[in-house]
Amino acid sequence: MSQPLEVEVVVMPDGTVTTKVLGGRGRSCRDATKALRDALGQTTEDRTLPEFYEETTQTNTVRGRS
């Protein structure tokens, strides 16, 4: 089971908004904030954290019937 993502949103007095995804890896960070970014409008800067470049893995366990 994957860890839930936490999205941190900071709104500055000048109206600048920054978002940061905690607990995510790879594209899950961008996927988690897509609706928020779309609602806020034009993006002026997009920076990624080192976690963005970490590979994500998915494990599927298959058990045979006895």
C-alpha positions as CSV (number, residue, x, y, z in Angstrom):
1,M,0.0,0.0,0.0
2,S,1.4,3.4,-0.9
3,Q,1.9,6.3,1.5
4,P,-0.8,9.0,1.2
5,L,0.4,12.3,-0.4
6,E,0.3,15.5,1.5
7,V,0.0,18.8,-0.5
8,E,1.3,21.9,1.1
9,V,-0.2,25.2,-0.2
10,V,1.2,28.6,0.7
11,V,-0.5,31.8,-0.3
12,M,1.7,34.9,0.1
13,P,0.3,38.4,0.8
14,D,1.1,39.4,-2.8
15,G,-1.1,36.5,-4.1
16,T,1.8,34.2,-5.1
17,V,0.8,30.6,-4.5
18,T,3.3,27.8,-4.1
19,T,2.5,24.1,-3.7
20,K,4.7,21.3,-2.5
21,V,3.9,17.6,-2.5
22,L,5.2,15.5,0.4
23,G,5.4,11.7,0.2
24,G,5.3,11.5,-3.6
25,R,7.7,10.2,-6.1
26,G,7.9,10.8,-9.9
27,R,4.8,11.9,-11.7
28,S,2.5,11.3,-8.7
29,C,3.6,14.8,-7.5
30,R,2.4,16.5,-10.7
31,D,-0.7,14.4,-10.8
32,A,-1.6,15.3,-7.2
33,T,-1.5,19.0,-8.0
34,K,-2.9,19.1,-11.5
35,A,-6.4,20.2,-10.6
36,L,-5.1,22.8,-8.2
37,R,-2.7,24.2,-10.8
38,D,-5.4,24.3,-13.4
39,A,-7.7,26.1,-11.0
40,L,-5.1,28.7,-10.1
41,G,-4.2,29.6,-13.6
42,Q,-0.9,30.4,-15.3
43,T,2.2,28.9,-13.8
44,T,5.2,31.3,-13.6
45,E,7.7,28.8,-12.3
46,D,7.9,25.0,-11.9
47,R,10.6,23.5,-9.8
48,T,10.9,19.8,-8.9
49,L,12.4,18.3,-5.8
50,P,14.9,15.4,-5.9
51,E,12.0,13.0,-5.1
52,F,10.5,13.8,-8.5
53,Y,13.4,12.0,-10.2
54,E,13.2,8.9,-8.0
55,E,11.8,5.8,-9.8
56,T,8.5,4.5,-8.6
57,T,7.9,0.8,-8.4
58,Q,4.7,-1.2,-8.2
59,T,4.6,-4.7,-6.8
60,N,1.9,-7.1,-7.7
61,T,1.6,-10.4,-5.7
62,V,0.0,-13.3,-7.4
63,R,-0.9,-16.3,-5.3
64,G,-1.8,-19.6,-6.8
65,R,-4.7,-21.7,-5.6
66,S,-3.9,-24.8,-3.7
